[in-house]
Amino acid sequence: GQVAEAAVALGVQREQQEFGDMLVGSYQDTYHNLTLKVMHGLKWACEQCWPRYILKMDEDCFVNTNCLPAFLAELNTVSMGLYVGSLFSRKKRQVICEPSASGTCRPSRDSRPDEYPPYPSGIGYILSLDAAEKILEATQHVHPIPVEDAYIGILAEEAGVQARMSACFAKHNVRWHVCNYRYLMVIHHLSPHEQEAAQQSMLQAHSACRHSLELTCWK
């Protein structure tokens, strides 16, 4: 997004020109605009990349690159309409409406205004290309809200895309055992040092945990 600090804006511009690895939108780069940033990324991926799958994740997440690509290519049986991550419980999906945050409420025409539909945490979720395209299409008649992961859930419900639960996405970093890396795909809240340690555990799990259960389905 756009930033107020001239030096930062210049640095972003140079990075984009030199490496071509950034999308820059016309909106302000604020936490309140996270929904716009996520939708911008999805739109770019669908229109420019045409991937089979899209992984959206937070920057402080570890991705198990030893398992996830192979699983998607060889074992995943849900190649169409896939929208999977760590779903929030119904209690966590209650809509909180306050005068200072009225934008977080769903439109009054919705049949369940007090709770959001099932949706995975924004720490990390996977969409198949067709699901992402349907979600983008739904933005034409569903107004955005600041809670980006809940908004994706609202769009998915509108588009008829079912959210799936998977224990492979961990919302918390709890010092996982090496063998947990045989099935964990995304782990949230890791520092740079912990990212390095997780990388080593991932590599060790491939040989040290041969007799442990390995992921064969999303559950």
N, C-alpha and C positions, 0 to 999 in steps of 0.2 A: 504494500500500500504506500500511500504518500506520507512522508514524514516532515515535521516542521524544521528540524535541524538541517541547515544547508550542507554541512560537512557529511552527515550521514546520507543524505539524498545523493550527493555527488559520488560517495563510495558505492552506493547501490547501483548507480548508473554505470560506473566503471566496471563493476563486477559483471553486470548484465552484458555490456558491450564486449568484454574480454572473453568471457566463458559461456555466455548464452544459457546460463543455468538458473535464471530467475524470471518469474512472472511479476510484473508490476501493474497494479490496478490503479484506478482513478480515485478510489476511496481512501480515507485516512487509515493509517495502520494503527488501529487501536483494538483492545480486547473486545470492545463492544461490536466491532466490525468483523469479528472472527467468522461469522456466518458468511459474509460476503467473500472473504478470502477462501474459504473451503469451496464455495460454489464456483468461484473463479477457477480454482484448481481442477475441479471436476469437469467444468466446461472445456477447459484447455485439453485435458486428457482425452475426453470423448471426441473432440473435433480435430485434434492434431496427432494423437498417438494411436487411437483405436486398439487399446490393449484388451486382452481377454479378461483381466482382472485389474482392479485398482485398490491399492492399500492406502488408506488415509490414517495417519498416526501423528502423535505429538512428538516434539523434538526430543523429549527426555525418555523416549521408549527404545527398548532393544528389540530388534527384529531377528528372528532365528533364520538366517539366510541359508543355513544348512538343511533345514527341513521344509520351510514354507514353499519355496518355488517347486521343489520336487513333489510335495503333496498336491499342489494345485495342478501340476502337469500330469501326474500319474494316478493319484488316489481319489481326488475330489470327484464326487458323483453329482454335485449340484452346480453344473456349469452355467445354468440359466436362472435368472431371478435370484442370484445369490446376494445376500445382505447379512453378514455374519460378524459377530463380535461378542463382547461380554455385556449381556442385557442388564439393565437396571431393574430392580424389583419394583413392584407396583407402588410400594411406599415411597420409593425414590423418584417416582414419576409424577408425583402430585404437583400441580401447577400452583405456584405461590404468587398471588396478585397483591401488589402494594402500590400505593399512589406514585411512588418514585420509580417503580419498575413495571408499569402496566404493559409495556411492550412484550413482556415475557408470557403473556396470556395468549391462549389460542383464540381464534375468531369466534364470536358468539354463535355463529351458525353451526359450529361443531357439536356433535351429539354428546361428547364427553368433555365439557369445558374444564372440569376439575382435574384432569390428568392427561398427560401426554400418552400417545400410543407406545407400545413396546419399541425400544430403540437401544442400540449398543452404545457404550461409553465412547466418547470421542478420542480416548487414548489410542484406539486403533480398531478399525473395522475394514472388511473387504467387501467390495461390490463387483459383481460381474458387469461387463460393459453394458449389456442390455438393461440391467437394473439401474445403473448410473444414468443411462439415457432417459429412462422413464421418470426417474427422480428429477432430472433437469427439466423435463417437459412439464412436470407438475408445478414448477416454480412460476409458471405463467399465470396461475390462478390461486396460489397460496402465498400470502404475504410473509416475508421473512421475520424471524424473531431473533433476539441476540443469543439464545442458547443453541449453538450450532448443531450439536449432536441430536438434540430434541427436534430441531427443525428438519433434519434429514429423516428422522423417524416419522414426522408428520407428512412429509412429501412421499415417503415410501408407502404409508398407509393410503394416501390419496391415489398413488399409482398402482396399488394392488400388489406391492412387493412385500413379502413377509420377512420380518426380522428374525434371524435365527440366533440361538444361544450357543456359545462354544466356550468350554473351559480352557481353550488354548490361548485365550487373551486374558492376561493377569492385570487387574487394576492396581495391584500393590506389589512392591518389591519386598519380599520377605526372606531374602537370602536363600533362594531355591537351591536344592541339591542338584549335583551335576546331572543325575539321571532325569530330572524334571525337564531338561533341555531336549529330551527325546520327543516331547509333545508340545511344550510351550512355544507359541509362535511370536507373541508380542508381550513384553513385560514393561510395565509403566514405572516411572519415577526412578530412573537410574542416572547417577552422576557420570561425567566422562570417565572417571576411574572405574566405576562399577560397570560401565559399558565394556571396558577392556576385560574385566574379570568375567563378565557374562560371555564374551567372545571366546575366552579360553575354555569355559565350562561347556559351551556348545561344541567345541572341537573335541574335547575330552569325552563327551557323552557318546560320540560316534563309535569310539573303540572301547571305552570303559564300561559301557552299559548295554552291551549287545544283547543281554538276556532280559533287559527291561522292556516293558510294553512300549511300542512305538505307535505314534498316531496313525490311525487308519480311517477315521471319520471325524467330523467336526465336533462330536460330543467328547 
